């Protein structure tokens, strides 16, 4: 299956826990499809949701909101978490001592653009070209 180009949206409320990245990846693949765009979207979603689970300070009974839309030649992905951490999302130059730490570097390299905001909690978004 190739990337889908018709307008579509996803809105999921995911429990803040280890299953959230997989559920978000599966959902975005159903909408975007497979191939390069689907792989890129799944990777970006996985990184953003994983960061929300690991760094937002959310409890297991709280939710992470994942939205994605395919429209106008792009895929827009956003992840909203409770945002209890005071540290803003940032691209690291080098990985931290333990495994990981380069997720936003990957997002930056794959996405057309990305950013974050602090509405009620923290919202991190990325836009990918179809």
Secondary structure, 3 states (H helix, E strand, C coil): CCCCCCCEEEEEEEECCCCHHHHHHHHHHHHHCCHHHHHHHHHHHHHHHHHHHHHCCCCCCCEEEEEEEEECCEEEEEEEECCCCCCCCCCCCCCCCCCCCCHHHHHHHHCCEEEEECCCCEEEEEEEEC
